[in-house]
Amino acid sequence: VRMHANKREAMEKIEAGDIGAVVGLKNTVTGDTLCDEDHPIQLAKIQFPESVISMSLEPKKSADRDKLGEIIGRMMREDPTFRASTNEETGELVISGMGELHLEVLVNRILNDHKCEVVTGRPKVAYKQRLTRKVETEARFIRQSGGRGQYAVVNVVIEPHATEGGEFEFVDAVKGGSVPREYIPKVGDGLREGFSGGGRLGYPFVNVRATLFDGKAHEVDSSEMAFHSAGLLAFRQASENNVTLLEPIMKIEVRVPEDFMGAVVGDLNSRRGEVSEIDAVGNLRIIRGLVPIAEMFAYSSALRGATQGRGAFAMELAEYRDVPANIAKAVLETGK
């Protein structure tokens, strides 16, 4: 069909350059390429940015829980920048997106389009964390409670290390069989579990390399589970009081009439923003720079107020940077 606002016009075919809509597709998601089976073609995949902000979401009526799950599943298939997960510890549903406005639009769709009443929590920044310094640690997982016990000792160097995609890297540097070969992958699994678990703060880790170089095993009491637990313990020991918070920094572009430029630049500076350039198009000024997403809550209403409703802005993720020490302290104390 060809769409005209809310009216549809049936079409027999569409040709190169035409824009149309297909009704009733069930197994396709954003980014798929539809083509003739006899002449297969696949367009390049779209690279979607990471989500930078999240909020908790729950149905007003517990009877709507399954309905909400279906709605969110459908919305995630439509919009790959929208993500949802369940916090295993609290059981709450957490939705994540590209910014405050993005989540606001999605929640409005749930309320108005899908007629499902929900309660939302305050938006939270998607912080990450990295290790501050290299640490060598010995983790001893020894349990004796009658009968066969659990015994595993591992010596690991855990360090910040730039890896592809910020992932975890495990290096086996054991010499002389101090750790039996069959247990070494289990140590890696335990370390990886500590990395993905987010430690005491719960924020995802990035850029970590762990090198297993020594350890001890017991002929009877050692097991895969014991070495897995020792790996997990090693990561926890290494990350204790050894993390630096990272926050998402957004690339921002604000368009305002010249009369309001000074007020807007001053406001961005007060939000820890860095203005990099200002372009002029007639009486319009285009302000570009970087600003932490943590400082941009309710910015749309602040900008409307400062520009008599004549300002507009757009943001996208630029990078992650270390959070300044005074702000990191406040985040760790309040959890926000």
C-alpha positions as CSV (number, residue, x, y, z in Angstrom):
1,V,0.0,0.0,0.0
2,R,1.0,3.7,-0.4
3,M,0.3,5.7,2.7
4,H,-1.4,9.1,2.6
5,A,-1.5,10.3,6.3
6,N,-4.0,7.8,7.8
7,K,-5.4,6.6,4.5
8,R,-4.1,3.6,2.5
9,E,-4.0,3.2,-1.3
10,A,-3.6,-0.3,-2.5
11,M,-0.8,-0.8,-5.0
12,E,-0.1,-3.8,-7.4
13,K,3.7,-3.1,-7.3
14,I,6.3,-0.5,-6.3
15,E,9.3,0.3,-8.3
16,A,12.8,1.7,-7.6
17,G,12.5,5.0,-5.8
18,D,8.9,4.4,-4.6
19,I,8.1,4.4,-0.9
20,G,5.4,1.9,0.2
21,A,4.2,-0.1,3.2
22,V,3.6,-3.8,3.5
23,V,0.8,-5.0,5.8
24,G,0.8,-8.1,8.0
25,L,4.5,-9.0,8.2
26,K,5.0,-11.2,11.3
27,N,8.7,-12.3,11.2
28,T,10.5,-9.2,10.1
29,V,12.3,-6.7,12.3
30,T,13.9,-3.3,11.6
31,G,17.1,-3.7,9.5
32,D,15.9,-6.8,7.6
33,T,16.0,-6.7,3.8
34,L,13.0,-8.1,1.8
35,C,13.8,-9.4,-1.6
36,D,13.0,-11.9,-4.4
37,E,14.0,-15.4,-3.3
38,D,15.4,-16.0,-6.8
39,H,17.5,-12.8,-6.7
40,P,18.7,-12.5,-3.1
41,I,20.1,-9.2,-1.9
42,Q,21.0,-7.9,1.5
43,L,21.6,-4.3,2.3
44,A,24.2,-3.4,4.9
45,K,23.1,-3.7,8.5
46,I,22.3,-0.6,10.4
47,Q,24.6,0.1,13.3
48,F,22.5,1.2,16.2
49,P,24.0,3.2,19.1
50,E,24.0,2.0,22.7
51,S,21.2,3.2,25.0
52,V,22.2,5.9,27.4
53,I,19.3,6.3,29.8
54,S,16.9,4.0,31.5
55,M,13.9,3.9,33.8
56,S,11.8,1.4,35.6
57,L,8.4,0.5,34.3
58,E,5.5,-1.6,35.7
59,P,1.8,-2.0,34.9
60,K,-0.7,-0.3,37.2
61,K,-2.7,-3.6,37.4
62,S,-0.8,-6.8,37.9
63,A,-3.3,-8.5,35.5
64,D,-1.7,-6.4,32.7
65,R,1.8,-7.8,33.2
66,D,1.7,-10.3,30.4
67,K,0.1,-7.7,28.1
68,L,2.9,-5.2,28.8
69,G,5.5,-7.9,28.1
70,E,3.9,-8.5,24.6
71,I,3.7,-4.7,23.9
72,I,7.4,-4.2,24.8
73,G,8.5,-7.2,22.7
74,R,6.7,-5.7,19.7
75,M,8.2,-2.3,20.3
76,M,11.7,-3.7,20.6
77,R,11.3,-5.4,17.2
78,E,10.2,-2.1,15.7
79,D,12.9,0.0,17.3
80,P,16.3,-1.6,17.9
81,T,17.5,1.4,19.9
82,F,14.8,0.6,22.6
83,R,15.8,-2.2,25.0
84,A,14.1,-3.8,28.0
85,S,15.4,-6.2,30.6
86,T,14.4,-7.5,34.0
87,N,16.6,-6.7,37.0
88,E,17.2,-10.1,38.5
89,E,17.7,-8.7,42.0
90,T,14.7,-6.5,42.3
91,G,12.4,-8.1,39.7
92,E,11.6,-4.7,38.1
93,L,11.3,-4.2,34.4
94,V,13.9,-1.6,33.1
95,I,13.5,0.1,29.7
96,S,16.4,1.9,28.0
97,G,16.7,4.3,25.1
98,M,18.5,7.2,23.4
99,G,17.3,10.0,25.7
100,E,14.6,11.3,28.0
101,L,12.4,12.3,25.0
102,H,12.8,8.9,23.4
103,L,11.5,7.1,26.6
104,E,8.7,9.7,27.0
105,V,7.4,8.9,23.5
106,L,7.6,5.2,24.0
107,V,5.7,5.4,27.3
108,N,3.1,7.6,25.7
109,R,2.7,4.9,23.0
110,I,2.1,2.2,25.6
111,L,-0.5,4.4,27.4
112,N,-2.3,5.8,24.3
113,D,-1.8,3.4,21.4
114,H,-1.9,0.1,23.4
115,K,-4.2,1.3,26.2
116,C,-2.0,-0.2,29.0
117,E,-1.6,1.9,32.1
118,V,1.9,1.9,33.5
119,V,3.9,3.5,36.3
120,T,7.4,4.8,35.6
121,G,10.4,5.4,37.8
122,R,12.8,8.4,37.5
123,P,15.1,8.2,34.5
124,K,18.6,6.9,35.3
125,V,21.9,7.4,33.4
126,A,23.4,4.3,32.0
127,Y,26.8,4.6,33.7
128,K,29.6,2.1,33.1
129,Q,32.7,1.4,35.1
130,R,36.3,0.5,34.4
131,L,39.1,-0.7,36.7
132,T,41.3,2.2,37.9
133,R,44.6,0.2,38.2
134,K,46.2,-3.1,37.6
135,V,45.8,-5.6,40.5
136,E,47.4,-9.0,41.2
137,T,45.2,-11.1,43.4
138,E,45.1,-14.6,44.9
139,A,41.6,-16.0,45.4
140,R,41.1,-19.0,47.6
141,F,37.9,-20.9,47.4
142,I,38.2,-23.6,50.1
143,R,35.2,-25.2,51.8
144,Q,35.3,-28.2,54.2
145,S,32.0,-29.5,55.6
146,G,32.4,-33.2,56.1
147,G,32.9,-35.6,53.1
148,R,34.3,-34.2,49.9
149,G,35.1,-30.5,50.1
150,Q,35.8,-27.7,47.6
151,Y,39.3,-26.5,46.9
152,A,40.6,-24.0,44.4
153,V,43.4,-21.4,44.5
154,V,44.0,-19.0,41.6
155,N,46.5,-16.2,41.0
156,V,45.3,-13.7,38.5
157,V,46.4,-10.3,37.2
158,I,43.4,-8.2,36.4
159,E,43.9,-4.9,34.6
160,P,42.3,-2.1,32.6
161,H,42.9,-2.9,28.9
162,A,41.4,-1.5,25.7
163,T,39.6,-4.4,24.1
164,E,37.4,-4.5,21.0
165,G,33.9,-3.4,22.0
166,G,35.0,-2.9,25.6
167,E,34.6,-6.7,26.2
168,F,36.3,-9.0,28.7
169,E,39.6,-10.7,27.7
170,F,40.9,-13.9,29.4
171,V,44.5,-15.0,29.0
172,D,45.8,-18.4,30.1
173,A,49.4,-18.0,31.2
174,V,49.6,-21.1,33.5
175,K,53.0,-22.9,33.4
176,G,53.8,-26.3,34.7
177,G,50.3,-27.6,35.3
178,S,49.7,-25.8,38.7
179,V,46.1,-25.5,37.5
180,P,44.8,-28.6,35.7
181,R,43.9,-27.9,32.0
182,E,40.3,-28.9,32.4
183,Y,39.7,-26.3,35.2
184,I,41.3,-23.3,33.4
185,P,38.2,-22.5,31.2
186,K,36.1,-22.6,34.4
187,V,38.3,-19.9,36.0
188,G,37.7,-17.8,32.9
189,D,33.9,-18.4,33.2
190,G,34.0,-17.2,36.8
191,L,36.0,-14.1,36.0
192,R,33.6,-13.3,33.1
193,E,30.6,-13.7,35.4
194,G,32.2,-11.2,37.8
195,F,32.8,-8.8,34.8
196,S,29.2,-9.1,33.5
197,G,27.7,-8.9,37.0
198,G,28.7,-5.3,37.5
199,G,30.3,-5.8,41.0
200,R,29.1,-4.0,44.0
201,L,27.7,-1.0,42.0
202,G,25.9,-3.0,39.4
203,Y,27.0,-0.9,36.4
204,P,28.5,-2.8,33.4
205,F,32.3,-3.1,33.3
206,V,34.3,-2.3,30.2
207,N,37.8,-3.0,29.0
208,V,39.2,-5.6,31.4
209,R,41.9,-8.2,30.8
210,A,42.4,-11.0,33.3
211,T,45.6,-13.2,33.1
212,L,45.6,-16.5,35.1
213,F,49.3,-17.3,35.8
214,D,49.3,-19.7,38.8
215,G,47.2,-21.6,41.2
216,K,46.8,-24.7,43.3
217,A,44.5,-27.8,43.0
218,H,43.7,-30.7,45.4
219,E,43.6,-34.3,44.1
220,V,40.3,-35.0,45.7
221,D,38.5,-31.7,46.6
222,S,39.1,-29.7,43.4
223,S,36.2,-29.4,41.0
224,E,35.0,-27.3,38.1
225,M,32.6,-25.5,40.4
226,A,35.4,-24.7,42.9
227,F,37.5,-23.1,40.2
228,H,34.6,-21.2,38.7
229,S,33.8,-19.8,42.2
230,A,37.5,-18.9,42.7
231,G,37.5,-17.0,39.4
232,L,34.4,-15.0,40.4
233,L,36.0,-14.3,43.8
234,A,39.2,-13.1,42.1
235,F,37.3,-10.5,40.1
236,R,35.4,-9.3,43.1
237,Q,38.6,-8.9,45.1
238,A,40.3,-7.0,42.2
239,S,37.4,-4.6,41.7
240,E,36.9,-3.7,45.3
241,N,37.7,0.0,45.8
242,N,39.3,-0.1,42.3
243,V,36.7,1.3,39.9
244,T,36.2,4.5,38.0
245,L,32.7,5.5,36.9
246,L,32.2,6.4,33.2
247,E,29.3,8.5,31.9
248,P,27.8,8.9,28.5
249,I,28.8,12.2,26.8
250,M,26.3,13.4,24.1
251,K,27.0,15.3,20.9
252,I,24.5,18.1,21.0
253,E,23.3,20.6,18.4
254,V,21.0,23.5,19.5
255,R,19.3,25.8,17.0
256,V,18.2,29.2,18.4
257,P,17.6,32.7,17.2
258,E,20.6,35.0,17.7
259,D,19.0,37.0,20.5
260,F,18.9,33.9,22.8
261,M,22.4,32.5,22.0
262,G,24.2,33.9,25.0
263,A,21.6,32.5,27.5
264,V,21.7,29.0,25.8
265,V,25.5,28.9,25.7
266,G,25.6,30.0,29.4
267,D,23.1,27.3,30.3
268,L,25.1,24.6,28.5
269,N,28.3,25.6,30.3
270,S,26.4,25.3,33.6
271,R,25.5,21.8,32.6
272,R,29.2,20.8,32.2
273,G,28.9,21.3,28.5
274,E,31.7,22.1,26.1
275,V,30.7,24.3,23.2
276,S,33.0,23.5,20.2
277,E,31.5,25.7,17.4
278,I,28.7,28.1,16.6
279,D,27.5,28.5,13.0
280,A,25.2,31.2,11.6
281,V,22.4,30.7,9.1
282,G,20.6,34.0,8.7
283,N,19.3,35.0,12.1
284,L,19.6,31.5,13.4
285,R,22.6,30.2,15.4
286,I,23.6,26.6,15.5
287,I,25.5,25.7,18.6
288,R,27.4,22.4,18.6
289,G,29.3,20.7,21.5
290,L,29.5,17.9,24.0
291,V,27.5,17.6,27.2
292,P,26.9,14.8,29.8
293,I,23.5,13.2,29.5
294,A,23.3,13.3,33.4
295,E,22.9,17.1,33.1
296,M,20.3,17.1,30.4
297,F,17.2,15.9,32.2
298,A,14.2,18.2,31.4
299,Y,16.4,20.2,29.0
300,S,13.6,20.5,26.4
301,S,11.4,22.5,28.8
302,A,14.4,24.6,30.0
303,L,15.3,25.4,26.3
304,R,11.7,26.3,25.6
305,G,11.7,28.7,28.6
306,A,15.0,30.3,27.6
307,T,14.1,30.9,24.0
308,Q,10.3,31.7,24.2
309,G,9.7,28.3,22.6
310,R,11.8,29.0,19.5
311,G,14.8,26.8,20.3
312,A,15.3,23.2,19.1
313,F,18.0,20.6,19.9
314,A,19.2,17.1,18.9
315,M,21.5,14.7,20.8
316,E,23.4,11.5,20.0
317,L,25.9,9.5,21.9
318,A,29.5,10.6,21.3
319,E,31.6,8.7,23.9
320,Y,32.0,7.6,27.5
321,R,34.3,9.6,29.8
322,D,35.4,9.4,33.5
323,V,32.9,11.0,35.8
324,P,34.5,13.9,37.8
325,A,35.4,12.7,41.4
326,N,32.9,15.0,43.2
327,I,30.0,13.9,41.0
328,A,31.0,10.2,41.1
329,K,30.9,10.4,44.9
330,A,27.4,11.8,44.8
331,V,26.3,9.1,42.3
332,L,27.7,6.3,44.5
333,E,26.0,7.7,47.6
334,T,22.6,8.3,46.1
335,G,22.6,5.6,43.4
336,K,21.4,8.1,40.8
